[in-house]
Amino acid sequence: MKKILNALFLFCLCAALLLALGYVVLQAAAVVTTNGALSLWASDNLEAPVCIMCSLTAVVAFLMSYAFRWKSGD
């Protein structure tokens, strides 16, 4: 169970970071090129997946705290 949670946590974390990086890069490119349509596309298509992956990462971390029996000071 612990190995599965570790793998799931790493997958969710990497996916969230990659999606967030893609979102930031596209938004920066939209600002530099003054392309409003690209900015709107990034907001419409990447903002929700970034938030979902961040939330899934948090849920898996919460489950890991029970599986690994972490204490408050750990």
Buried (B, 14 or more C-beta within 10 A) or exposed (E): EEEEBBEBBEBBBEBBBEBBEBBEEBBEEBEEEEEEEBBEEBBEEBBEBBEBBBEBBEEBBEBBEEBEEEEEEE
